[in-house]
């Protein structure tokens, strides 16, 4: 499309030049100036990031990225030597200034030191593409900017600015091309990864396409948050089985710390960034996102097939489990994600007393480490007190395909 538009541009330019003698004297310069503006605008918008750098970027770690110039094959044919594209780190403030100047300003200083940050812009004759591939770039260090109020380093967004100067043939106009990557959160230690992912997820999910970099809403509709958590869960776990209405209800009770509202009440609420990943959950030592991310990690590593077979209820409160199981026969059990630990799955089951009274017991949660030693299926087989998966499926029928064949001594 860009190449077709540029052909139209050259055609129009030829027609104007051919008719120049018949035009009023002051009209020709005005038309030619307008032509240059149109060409410049088209050329600038055809320079884009094809492969984004990682949005959570650790210093001293190699990463890859690539930019593509859609009009390169058409306009850079006669270039004596390849143009070079530079990659620089920019702060949110610098990104904003570039946007406001419509990318006509050039960068005054880089906010971090990137090694191997210049790459040739090369045309590939077979694929007909013009790209600069950054294969082993490394962010050596980052200069932190002044943060607002209680903002932490994992809430600070920056970006990579890719830039180059090209001279276009046949018109020989010199144009400065630059394009920003998606927002990036820079970390220096792996323990910041979890909070950095929260910032990136919130930005990707809730920012407007046309925005001042990198402004994003502080509060969003709960329904939108449900869609985001569901998409994230399915993508991370690599499953087609998403979250259900009852899961959203439990998650709403958790994030809003409200056990009296109905599912309909939550539909009209807004959830804030602070509730998502700033405020500690009541009586816990972690935020909602840190807890949810732990569940994601555990399910991805150890529980994917169980979740996909719908054997794990997962997102359900302890209180509701007691309500569900109290009327069930002895040995009825279900699986839920632990409330008190990050990345744990626990088994709740019914015991009946001699007088017929029921009691619901919760087994200490299993972590990813526990389940890597002995799988969930085999642990369920080991526990004689577990008989039927709620509502009423014999455990061997439910979990049989997940047992490992082994010698019984």
C-alpha positions in Angstrom: 0.0 0.0 0.0 2.8 2.4 0.9 4.6 1.6 -2.4 1.3 2.2 -4.4 0.9 5.6 -2.7 4.4 6.6 -3.4 3.8 5.8 -7.1 0.7 8.0 -7.1 2.9 10.7 -5.5 5.6 10.6 -8.3 2.9 10.5 -11.0 1.2 13.6 -9.6 4.6 15.4 -9.2 5.4 14.6 -12.9 2.0 16.0 -14.0 2.5 19.2 -12.0 6.0 19.7 -13.5 4.6 19.0 -17.0 1.9 21.6 -16.5 4.2 24.1 -14.7 4.2 26.6 -17.6 0.4 26.9 -17.4 0.3 27.4 -13.6 0.3 30.7 -11.9 3.9 31.6 -10.8 3.2 31.5 -7.0 1.2 28.3 -7.2 4.1 26.0 -8.3 6.3 26.6 -5.2 3.3 26.1 -3.0 2.4 22.8 -4.7 6.0 21.5 -4.6 6.3 22.4 -0.9 3.0 20.5 -0.2 4.4 17.5 -2.2 7.5 17.4 0.0 5.3 17.5 3.1 3.1 14.6 1.8 6.2 12.5 0.8 7.9 13.2 4.1 4.8 12.2 6.1 4.3 9.0 4.0 8.0 8.0 4.4 8.1 8.6 8.1 5.0 6.5 8.7 6.4 3.6 6.7 9.3 3.2 9.2 8.1 0.8 11.9 9.1 -1.8 14.6 8.6 -5.3 13.2 10.0 -7.3 16.1 9.5 -5.5 19.5 12.2 -5.7 22.2 11.1 -7.6 25.3 8.7 -5.4 27.3 10.3 -6.5 30.5 14.0 -5.9 29.9 16.8 -7.0 32.3 20.1 -5.0 32.2 23.2 -7.0 31.1 20.9 -9.5 29.2 21.0 -9.8 25.4 17.9 -9.1 23.4 16.7 -8.9 19.8 14.6 -6.4 17.8 14.1 -5.4 14.2 12.8 -2.4 12.4 11.5 -2.3 8.8 11.3 0.5 6.3 8.3 -0.3 4.0 9.4 2.1 1.3 13.1 1.1 1.5 13.1 -1.2 -1.6 11.5 1.5 -3.7 13.3 4.7 -2.5 16.8 3.6 -1.4 17.8 1.7 -4.6 20.7 3.9 -5.6 22.1 4.5 -2.1 25.9 4.3 -2.3 26.2 2.6 1.0 23.6 1.2 3.5 22.1 3.6 6.0 22.6 2.8 9.7 19.8 2.6 12.3 20.6 3.5 15.9 18.8 2.2 19.0 18.6 4.5 22.1 16.8 4.2 25.4 14.4 7.1 26.1 12.4 8.0 29.2 8.6 8.5 29.2 9.2 12.3 29.3 11.5 12.1 26.2 9.0 9.8 24.4 6.3 12.4 25.1 8.4 15.3 23.8 9.1 13.3 20.6 5.4 12.6 20.1 4.4 16.2 20.7 7.0 17.4 18.1 5.5 14.8 15.7 8.9 13.0 15.7 10.6 16.0 14.1 12.9 16.6 17.1 16.0 14.5 17.5 17.0 12.9 20.7 19.3 15.0 22.9 20.7 12.2 25.1 20.1 8.5 25.7 18.8 7.5 29.1 20.8 4.2 29.2 23.8 2.7 27.6 23.0 0.1 24.9 25.9 -2.0 23.4 25.8 -3.0 19.7 23.2 -0.4 19.1 23.9 0.4 15.4 22.8 -1.9 12.6 22.7 -1.4 8.8 19.4 -1.0 7.1 19.6 -3.6 4.4 17.3 -4.6 1.5 16.7 -8.3 1.0 16.2 -8.9 -2.8 14.4 -12.3 -2.4 11.8 -11.2 0.2 11.7 -7.6 -1.1 12.0 -6.2 2.5 14.2 -3.5 3.9 15.1 -4.2 7.6 17.6 -3.5 10.3 17.9 -6.6 12.5 19.3 -6.0 16.0 20.6 -9.5 16.9 22.5 -9.2 20.2 21.8 -5.8 21.7 22.5 -5.4 25.4 21.3 -2.8 27.8 24.4 -2.2 29.9 22.9 0.3 32.4 19.9 2.6 32.8 19.6 6.1 34.2 16.4 6.2 36.4 14.3 9.3 36.2 12.6 11.1 38.9 9.5 9.2 39.9 6.1 10.5 40.9 5.1 10.1 44.5 5.0 6.5 45.6 5.9 5.1 42.2 8.3 2.2 42.2 11.0 1.4 39.7 8.9 -1.4 38.2 6.2 1.2 37.4 8.6 3.4 35.4 8.2 3.0 31.6 10.7 3.8 28.9 11.1 2.7 25.3 13.7 2.1 22.6 13.9 4.8 20.0 15.1 3.6 16.6 16.4 6.3 14.3 18.2 6.9 11.0 18.7 9.6 8.3 18.0 8.7 4.7 18.3 10.6 1.4 15.5 9.5 -1.0 16.0 8.9 -4.7 15.0 10.2 -7.2 14.0 13.4 -5.3 17.0 13.5 -3.1 15.2 14.8 0.0 16.9 14.1 3.3 14.5 12.7 5.9 15.1 11.8 9.6 13.2 8.6 10.4 12.4 7.5 14.0 10.1 5.1 15.6 9.4 4.1 19.3 9.1 0.6 20.6 6.2 -0.4 22.9 6.7 0.7 26.5 9.4 -1.2 28.3 10.0 -1.7 32.1 13.7 -2.1 32.9 14.7 -4.4 35.7 18.1 -5.2 37.2 17.1 -8.3 39.2 14.8 -11.3 38.6 12.8 -10.6 41.7 11.4 -7.4 40.0 10.1 -9.4 37.1 6.6 -10.1 38.6 5.9 -6.4 39.3 7.3 -5.3 35.9 5.0 -7.8 34.2 2.0 -6.1 36.0 2.9 -2.7 34.6 3.3 -4.0 31.1 0.1 -6.0 31.3 -1.9 -3.0 32.5 -0.4 -0.8 29.8 -1.0 -3.3 27.0 -4.6 -4.0 28.0 -5.9 -0.6 28.9 -4.0 2.1 27.0 -5.6 3.9 24.0 -4.0 3.4 20.6 -3.7 7.1 20.0 -2.2 8.5 23.3 0.5 10.6 24.7 3.3 8.2 25.7 2.7 6.3 28.0 -0.5 7.5 29.6 -2.9 4.9 30.8 -6.1 4.9 32.9 -5.7 4.6 36.7 -9.1 2.8 36.9 -10.7 0.4 34.4 -14.1 -1.4 34.3 -14.0 -4.8 36.1 -15.4 -6.5 33.0 -12.4 -5.3 31.0 -10.1 -6.6 33.8 -11.9 -10.1 33.6 -11.2 -10.3 29.8 -7.5 -9.3 30.4 -7.0 -11.9 33.1 -8.7 -14.6 31.0 -6.6 -13.8 27.9 -3.4 -13.7 30.0 -4.3 -17.0 31.7 -5.0 -18.9 28.4 -1.9 -17.5 26.7 0.5 -18.3 29.6 -0.9 -21.7 30.3 -1.4 -22.5 26.6 -4.9 -23.8 27.1 -8.2 -23.3 25.3 -10.1 -23.6 28.7 -10.5 -20.1 30.0 -11.9 -18.7 33.2 -15.6 -19.2 34.1 -18.2 -16.8 35.6 -17.8 -18.3 39.0 -14.0 -17.8 38.8 -14.6 -14.1 38.0 -16.9 -13.8 41.0 -14.2 -15.2 43.4 -11.5 -12.9 41.8 -13.8 -9.9 42.3 -14.4 -10.8 46.0 -10.6 -11.0 46.4 -9.6 -7.8 44.6 -12.4 -5.7 46.0 -12.2 -7.4 49.5 -16.1 -7.6 49.4 -17.9 -10.8 50.2 -21.4 -9.3 50.4 -21.8 -8.1 46.8 -23.5 -10.2 44.1 -21.9 -11.0 40.7 -24.1 -8.4 39.1 -22.9 -5.7 41.6 -19.3 -6.3 40.5 -20.2 -5.9 36.8 -20.6 -2.1 37.2 -17.5 -1.5 39.3 -14.1 -0.1 38.3 -10.8 -1.6 39.6 -7.8 0.6 40.2 -4.1 0.0 39.5 -3.5 0.2 43.3 -6.0 -2.7 43.9 -4.4 -4.7 41.1 -0.7 -4.4 42.2 0.0 -1.9 44.9 -2.2 -2.6 47.9 -1.4 -5.8 49.9 -4.3 -8.2 50.2 -5.9 -8.2 53.7 -4.0 -10.4 56.1 -1.4 -11.4 53.4 2.0 -10.3 52.4 1.4 -9.9 48.6 -0.8 -8.0 46.1 -3.6 -9.4 43.9 -1.4 -9.6 40.8 1.5 -11.3 42.7 -1.0 -14.0 43.9 -2.6 -14.4 40.4 0.8 -14.6 38.7 1.8 -17.3 41.1 -1.3 -19.3 40.1 -0.4 -18.7 36.4 3.1 -20.0 36.9 2.1 -23.1 38.9 -0.6 -24.0 36.3 1.7 -23.5 33.4 4.5 -25.6 34.9 2.6 -28.4 36.6 -1.2 -28.3 36.2 -1.9 -27.5 32.5 -3.5 -30.9 31.6 -5.5 -31.1 34.9 -6.8 -27.5 34.3 -7.6 -28.3 30.6 -9.6 -31.4 31.7 -11.5 -29.2 34.1 -10.4 -31.2 37.1 -9.4 -28.1 39.1 -12.0 -25.7 40.4 -9.1 -23.5 41.3 -10.5 -20.0 41.8 -12.9 -20.6 44.8 -12.9 -19.5 48.4 -12.4 -21.7 51.4 -15.8 -20.6 52.8 -17.6 -21.6 49.6 -15.7 -25.0 49.5 -17.1 -25.7 53.0 -20.6 -24.8 51.8 -20.3 -27.1 48.7 -18.7 -30.1 50.4 -20.5 -30.1 53.8 -23.5 -32.1 52.5 -21.4 -34.5 50.4 -20.4 -38.1 51.3 -17.2 -38.8 53.1 -14.1 -38.6 50.8 -15.6 -36.1 48.3 -12.8 -33.6 47.4 -12.0 -30.7 45.1 -8.9 -28.7 44.2 -8.5 -25.0 44.8 -5.6 -22.5 44.5 -4.2 -21.6 47.9 -5.2 -18.2 49.3 -2.4 -18.0 51.8 0.6 -19.0 49.6 1.7 -17.8 46.2 1.7 -20.6 43.7 0.1 -23.4 45.7 -2.8 -25.8 45.0 -4.6 -27.5 47.9 -7.1 -30.4 48.2 -10.2 -29.9 50.3 -12.1 -33.1 51.4 -14.9 -34.2 53.6 -14.6 -36.3 56.8 -17.7 -37.6 58.6 -17.8 -38.0 62.3 -19.4 -41.0 64.1 -22.4 -38.8 64.8 -22.8 -38.1 61.1 -21.4 -34.5 61.4 -19.2 -33.4 58.5 -15.9 -31.6 58.6 -13.9 -30.2 55.6 -10.2 -30.6 55.8 -7.6 -28.8 53.7 -4.3 -30.5 52.9 -1.3 -28.2 53.1 -0.8 -26.6 49.6 1.5 -28.2 47.0 4.0 -25.9 45.3 5.5 -26.3 41.8 8.6 -27.8 43.6 6.4 -30.4 45.4 4.6 -31.4 42.1 7.9 -31.7 40.2 8.9 -34.4 42.8 5.6 -36.3 42.6 2.8 -35.3 40.3 -0.6 -34.2 41.4 -2.3 -37.3 39.9 0.0 -39.6 41.8 -0.4 -37.7 45.1 -4.2 -38.0 44.7 -3.9 -41.7 44.1 -1.6 -42.0 47.2 -4.2 -40.4 49.5 -6.7 -43.1 50.5 -9.1 -40.6 52.2 -9.9 -39.1 48.7 -12.7 -41.0 46.9 -14.8 -38.9 44.6 -14.0 -35.6 42.8 -16.9 -33.2 43.5 -19.7 -33.5 42.6 -19.5 -37.3 42.2 -16.7 -38.7 39.9 -14.7 -41.6 41.2 -11.1 -40.4 41.6 -9.6 -43.2 39.4 -12.1 -42.2 36.6 -11.3 -38.5 36.9 -7.5 -38.7 37.4 -6.7 -42.2 35.9 -5.2 -40.8 32.7 -2.9 -38.6 34.9 -1.4 -41.4 37.0 2.1 -42.5 36.1 2.5 -46.3 35.7 4.7 -47.6 38.4 5.6 -50.8 40.2 3.5 -51.2 43.4 5.5 -52.8 46.1 
